[in-house]
Amino acid sequence: MKGFKNTEVGLIPEDWEVKPLGEIVDFLDGKRKPIKDSDRSKMKGMYPYYGASGIIDYVNDYIFDEELILLGEDGENILSRNLRLAFNVSGKIWVNNHAHVIRPKKNYNIDYLSEKLESINYEQFNSGTAQPKLNQKTCKIIPIPLPPTLAEQTAIATALNDADALIQKLEQLIAKKRNIKTGAMQELLASASSAHGKPKEGWEVKAIEECSDCLDNLRIPLNESQRLSMKGDYPYCGANGILDYINDYKIDDEVILIAEDGGYFDEYATRPIAYKMKGKFWVNNHAHILKAKPEYEQDFVFYSLVHKNILNFLASGTRAKLNKSEMYKIEIDTPKDKNEQIRIAQILSDMDNEIQELEKQLEKYKRIKQAMMQNLLTGKIRLV
């Protein structure tokens, strides 16, 4: 490309340069200090205590008081693209020994550097130990492409920060909508029974066996080699969602799948133990298949189960399991009038649809930001 040169980080403009991270920042790792959990309980306070992925507690003292970059040193976040590995911090903080503490030298924009560090695939720098680790020696040789002026670094950082702010704002809105939905579910479903355990007027308590049919006879497990030979477009479902796509199906219907084993049973309040499927798909033997009986609304049964505490119905052992006989005994509070079931389910379904649309928008914003990073941090698009 005219005006570009080939470097260890790929093509960059001819007036850019590449420097190892160790030349443009100072590592303050020697000042880090981990605090044992037992000691943190005695040090509760107002100052953030940081680890590899962010704030993990608040303590009554601090080590640093300036604007810095934290870069995760070890943990699964090194290999994950869903967790931010590099992020800015400022003010009075304490940092443990799971995040590198980085201070940019003069004439290097801190936001530019943190965005560049966030854009890197760190799998190539993993030390290869049992636990993924990004040691300081390796960090210091990470090549960083640099625009020729601080002004251009700042312009790039400003554009990416604006994208980050938009993403963060949308994430906060989604979190708010989820909280509203949780409150609505508690109001519409969990409050159905009185303090004495009796259903309110017009409602009744029904066991799963009474309000739905179990279609477990349609389940057929496939091992990995079988699935590899059956690649296609139909979802292959397990305990917590779609595991693969294959070229055949055994069900063409709208059903509820509730985990038999391997479900998020302990985390039922924040993670679903059931999910809905509609159309053509295949189910393995790790999820029970339920379909509401004609006098019950399918979505109402689903919402009554999706965040339900069923721990008392699980078989004990090395792996928690919801046996079919115990699943049948799970009870839900249900309006006798199916129209009321439909109205409640519609309210919650509308909330879900709104959240899903916002999540799609969020993914779009993240893709846009990723494209911005690829173009701005390599000089393909110049802002100055």
Secondary structure, DSSP 8 states (H G I E B T S, - for coil): -TTEEEETTEEEETT-EEEEHHHHEEE-GGG-----HHHHTT-EEEEEEE-SSSEEEEES--SEES-EEEEE-BSGGGT-SSS--EEEE-SEEEE-TTEEEEEE-TTS-HHHHHHHHHHS-GGGG---SSS-B--HHHHHT-EEEE-SSHHHHHHHHHHHHHHHHHHHHHHHHHHHHHHHHHHHHHHHTGGGB-TTS-B-TTEEEEEHHHHEEE-GGG-----HHHHHTTEEEEEEE-SSSEEEEES--SEEEEEEEEESBS--GGGTTTS-SEEEEEEEEEE-TTEEEEEE-TTS-HHHHHHHHTT---GGGSB-SSS-B--HHHHTT-EEEEESSHHHHHHHHHHHHHHHHHHHHHHHHHHHHHHHHHHHHHHHTTTSS---
